């Protein structure tokens, strides 16, 4: 069986770190995800998806994400049954986050400024991801004539 959910959206509010009675960190929040299909002549529709994250994932989210931040979430869908105050049986669905990723760069407003900014790994565009100086055993192939296939 397979239960995998991948979402990208914006946080609806600042995430809050809470702890269970046994001191396990947890946070729950919702993200706004635009629907890909838009009926002609209608406005874009947005779904609000409930997310819960535990332990170090929860701490990471609360440390680096704020309201409006774009977040990518990979996890699984879970349902909970409960009875509301009026005695009606209800079902709630939420995504349990296994992995989260920044959905946009700092330059695009993905990470708000603050004292933790210097702790975020930064990508330096001036430094190439691969350099021929680091190639070791590799040699540059100039033309198609030198290809072994």
ABEGO torsion letter per residue (X at the ends): XBBBBBBBBBBABBBBBBBBAAGBBBBBBBBBBBBABBBBGBBBBBBBBBBBBBEAAAAAAAAABBBGBBBBBBBBBBBBBBBBAAGBBBBBBBBBBABBBBABBAAAGABBBEAAAAABBBBBAABBABBAAAAEABBBBABAAABAX
